[in-house]
């Protein structure tokens, strides 16, 4: 056992402890126990790291031994410099040593060089290894965001864009193109609009107050999605109190609240107002 292997033990121990320490301080564990006890991947990573550290030391030692052997088989004690190490890592030869690379083949005077892979290629390879380790630590050990998180994020951004679009195109829907929206999101949005703007006159349950009952089969201004949309947009008969909402609500909001009104049909509010208007035939509804 020479000096090198003793200092290697120290080096490996220090590097290993440093990584363990850094990771421990990053990973949040519930009861302050060591993270690798809770996280199998973390434990696996540490084992791999240890193997890699030992491998690096072994290769380092081998390089040093090889370097110290002169071609004649004698030890020469040229120290390992960064340059010589880099050259060993990429197996590159300086241009002056080109003749050593020549293959024996001689095809009518045409000779061939036995070049190692170009250093830029080899470096790319090493960088890939580093990247892979970083990637693994980030996504497998620290469980950073997943593809599903990414999807959620993009969906949120898309939803913002849709909102923005609706705002900029407030009049996109008219009575003809309005369609009953049965999805929960739209209905709850409609309910909110109704509670804020309409409940004062139609009551929160739609049973009617100043305005008529919106849950029965009778309609003054016509039932069905198109008529309801139209009434909310343009208002009721003059002087009756039902204003036009087109200036206040966007057409999307009107479609939502009209859908909500539609969804109230058939519910039986307590103290519902007596039916007004004509009986609206289901079949006429779209
Ligand atoms: C200031 C009171 C008032 C408010 C606020 C109000 N309405 Fe009305 N609403 C009325 C009156 C009054 C009528 C009857 C209009 C008529 O007879 O022409 C009516 C009629 C309607 C009708 C047609 C009913 C039918 O029988 O044809 C619908 C649908 C309606 N309102 C929905 C809404 C919605 C949705 C809102 C909220 C965005 C709203 N109203 C806000 C008073 C109101």
Boltz pocket constraint, residues with backbone or C-beta under 6 A from the ligand:
constraints:
  - pocket:
      binder: B
      contacts: [[A, 193], [A, 194], [A, 197], [A, 198], [A, 199], [A, 200], [A, 201], [A, 202], [A, 210], [A, 211], [A, 212], [A, 213], [A, 214], [A, 218], [A, 219], [A, 220], [A, 221], [A, 222], [A, 223], [A, 228], [A, 231], [A, 232], [A, 235], [A, 236], [A, 237], [A, 238], [A, 240], [A, 241], [A, 242], [A, 243], [A, 245], [A, 257], [A, 258], [A, 261], [A, 276], [A, 277]]
      max_distance: 6.0
